[in-house]
Amino acid sequence: MAKKPMTDLDKKLQEMALLNWHQFVALIGEDSVTIAKICLLRRDKRSYEAIKRKLDVTYDTARYHCSKCPNSES
């Protein structure tokens, strides 16, 4: 599947994330940020247990969200 080019709205959202993190998190939600962090940690080959400890989530939460990550190798 081909990647879609970034739109002006995508660029504005990216800019918001860079310049005003708290506003960005308020917009997309704490849970979405946590899920993204879980995916990043798993992509870095972290174990479910390591993710659990790093983000203060349950083992099952880490495992569940890892299974939903793009290109997941859970």
Secondary structure, DSSP 8 states (H G I E B T S, - for coil): -------HHHHHHHHHHHH-HHHHHHHH-HHHHHHHHHHHHHHTT--HHHHHHHHT--HHHHHHHHHHSTT---
